[in-house]
Amino acid sequence: METRIAELRYKEVISVEDGARYGYVGDMEVDLESGQVQALVVPGKRRFFGLFGREEDKIIPWNAVKRFGEDIILVEK
C-alpha cells in the first residue's frame, strides 16, 4: 500500500486497546538511509486555547500500527 504524508494527516490515530483518541498525524520519522518509516508523530493537544503551549507530542512506533482505515489508523500502544 502506498500512502503520502499528506493523506495521513487526515487520519485520526485511535488505540485498539481502550479506544483513546490521540489526534491526527502531524509528521513521520523516517530512516533516511533505508527510507523506512520509524514512527508516526501526533502533535500534543493545546493547553487552554493554546495560551499555555501544547502537551508533548505522541510518538507512535511503526510496529504499533495495526491497521489503516479510510479515516483512522488503529494502533496498539
Backbone as numpy.savetxt, mean C-alpha at the origin, in Angstrom:
# Nx Ny Nz CAx CAy CAz Cx Cy Cz
0.70 -10.74 -14.52 -0.14 -9.56 -14.52 0.74 -8.32 -14.52
0.45 -7.41 -15.39 1.21 -6.18 -15.50 0.36 -5.02 -14.98
0.92 -4.25 -14.06 0.21 -3.12 -13.46 1.16 -1.95 -13.33
0.65 -0.77 -13.49 1.44 0.45 -13.33 1.17 1.05 -11.95
2.15 1.81 -11.45 1.98 2.45 -10.14 0.78 3.39 -10.17
0.53 4.03 -11.29 -0.62 4.93 -11.38 -1.92 4.18 -11.14
-1.99 2.92 -11.58 -3.19 2.12 -11.37 -3.30 1.66 -9.91
-2.16 1.40 -9.27 -2.16 0.96 -7.87 -2.64 2.06 -6.94
-2.43 3.31 -7.28 -2.81 4.42 -6.41 -4.32 4.51 -6.19
-5.08 3.89 -7.05 -6.54 3.91 -6.92 -7.06 2.67 -6.20
-6.17 1.84 -5.69 -6.58 0.62 -4.99 -6.36 0.80 -3.48
-7.36 0.41 -2.71 -7.27 0.50 -1.26 -6.65 -0.77 -0.70
-5.76 -0.63 0.28 -5.10 -1.76 0.90 -5.89 -2.16 2.14
-6.31 -3.44 2.18 -7.15 -3.95 3.26 -6.55 -5.24 3.80
-6.56 -5.40 5.12 -6.06 -6.59 5.78 -7.07 -7.72 5.67
-6.59 -8.91 5.31 -7.49 -10.07 5.26 -7.74 -10.62 6.65
-6.89 -10.29 7.60 -7.01 -10.82 8.96 -8.15 -10.19 9.74
-8.22 -8.85 9.71 -9.23 -8.18 10.52 -10.05 -7.14 9.75
-9.83 -7.03 8.46 -10.59 -6.08 7.65 -10.17 -4.63 7.81
-9.03 -4.40 8.48 -8.55 -3.03 8.69 -8.22 -2.39 7.34
-8.60 -1.13 7.21 -8.33 -0.38 5.99 -7.10 0.49 6.24
-6.04 0.23 5.50 -4.79 0.96 5.69 -4.74 2.25 4.88
-5.46 2.30 3.78 -5.45 3.47 2.91 -5.10 3.06 1.50
-4.71 4.04 0.71 -4.40 3.81 -0.70 -2.89 3.82 -0.93
-2.44 3.05 -1.90 -1.02 2.96 -2.22 -0.51 4.34 -2.63
0.59 4.75 -2.03 1.19 6.03 -2.37 2.47 5.87 -3.17
3.16 4.74 -2.95 4.45 4.53 -3.59 4.81 3.06 -3.50
5.90 2.69 -4.15 6.43 1.33 -4.09 7.93 1.40 -3.84
8.45 0.40 -3.14 9.89 0.25 -3.02 10.30 -0.81 -4.03
11.28 -0.47 -4.87 11.72 -1.36 -5.93 13.22 -1.57 -5.83
13.65 -2.82 -6.00 15.07 -3.14 -6.07 15.52 -2.76 -7.48
16.35 -1.73 -7.59 16.73 -1.21 -8.90 17.59 -2.18 -9.70
18.34 -3.04 -9.02 19.17 -4.00 -9.75 18.35 -5.10 -10.39
17.38 -5.63 -9.66 16.58 -6.74 -10.19 15.27 -6.26 -10.82
14.82 -5.05 -10.46 13.56 -4.55 -10.97 12.34 -5.12 -10.26
12.56 -5.82 -9.15 11.45 -6.44 -8.42 10.91 -5.50 -7.35
9.60 -5.55 -7.17 8.94 -4.75 -6.15 9.25 -5.38 -4.79
9.68 -4.57 -3.84 10.00 -5.05 -2.49 8.85 -4.80 -1.52
8.15 -3.65 -1.69 7.09 -3.29 -0.74 6.18 -2.23 -1.34
4.97 -2.16 -0.78 4.04 -1.08 -1.09 4.09 -0.09 0.07
3.98 1.18 -0.22 4.01 2.22 0.81 2.64 2.90 0.82
2.01 2.89 2.01 0.72 3.56 2.20 0.99 4.76 3.10
0.74 5.98 2.60 1.00 7.17 3.41 0.19 7.16 4.70
0.78 7.66 5.79 0.09 7.74 7.07 -1.08 8.70 7.01
-2.04 8.47 7.88 -3.23 9.32 7.92 -2.87 10.68 8.51
-3.59 11.69 8.05 -3.36 13.04 8.56 -3.90 13.17 9.98
-3.19 13.94 10.77 -3.63 14.20 12.14 -4.30 15.56 12.19
-5.51 15.61 12.72 -6.26 16.85 12.92 -6.20 17.75 11.70
-6.80 17.30 10.61 -6.90 18.05 9.35 -5.54 18.40 8.75
-4.51 17.64 9.08 -3.19 17.88 8.53 -2.38 18.93 9.24
-2.96 19.56 10.27 -2.24 20.61 10.99 -1.11 20.07 11.85
-1.22 18.81 12.28 -0.20 18.21 13.14 0.57 17.13 12.40
0.65 17.24 11.10 1.41 16.30 10.30 0.65 15.01 10.02
1.41 13.96 9.81 0.84 12.66 9.47 1.39 11.59 10.40
0.64 10.49 10.46 1.16 9.30 11.13 2.26 8.73 10.24
3.00 7.75 10.75 4.05 7.12 9.96 3.45 6.35 8.79
4.21 6.32 7.69 3.78 5.54 6.54 3.78 4.06 6.90
2.87 3.31 6.29 2.83 1.87 6.48 3.56 1.21 5.32
4.52 0.37 5.64 5.28 -0.36 4.64 4.74 -1.78 4.61
4.21 -2.19 3.47 3.63 -3.52 3.32 4.60 -4.34 2.47
5.29 -5.33 3.06 6.21 -6.16 2.27 5.47 -6.85 1.13
6.15 -7.00 0.01 5.51 -7.59 -1.17 5.01 -9.00 -0.89
5.71 -9.75 -0.03 5.26 -11.12 0.26 4.01 -11.14 1.14
3.58 -9.99 1.67 2.34 -9.92 2.45 1.13 -9.68 1.55
1.36 -9.31 0.29 0.26 -9.08 -0.65 -0.31 -10.44 -1.05
-1.61 -10.61 -0.82 -2.24 -11.90 -1.10 -3.06 -11.90 -2.38
-3.73 -10.79 -2.67 -4.61 -10.78 -3.84 -4.87 -9.35 -4.30
-4.94 -9.19 -5.61 -5.31 -7.92 -6.22 -6.73 -8.03 -6.73
-7.54 -7.04 -6.44 -8.88 -6.95 -7.00 -8.97 -5.71 -7.88
-10.14 -5.44 -8.40 -10.31 -4.26 -9.23 -10.11 -2.98 -8.43
-10.60 -2.98 -7.18 -10.55 -1.77 -6.35 -9.70 -1.91 -5.10
-9.30 -3.13 -4.75 -8.60 -3.33 -3.48 -7.38 -4.24 -3.65
-6.51 -4.15 -2.68 -5.38 -5.07 -2.55 -5.51 -5.70 -1.17
-5.60 -7.02 -1.12 -5.70 -7.72 0.16 -4.31 -8.11 0.62
-4.02 -7.79 1.89 -2.71 -8.09 2.45 -2.86 -8.83 3.77
-1.85 -9.57 4.12 -1.81 -10.29 5.39 -0.67 -9.70 6.19
-1.01 -8.90 7.19 0.04 -8.22 7.96 -0.34 -8.18 9.41
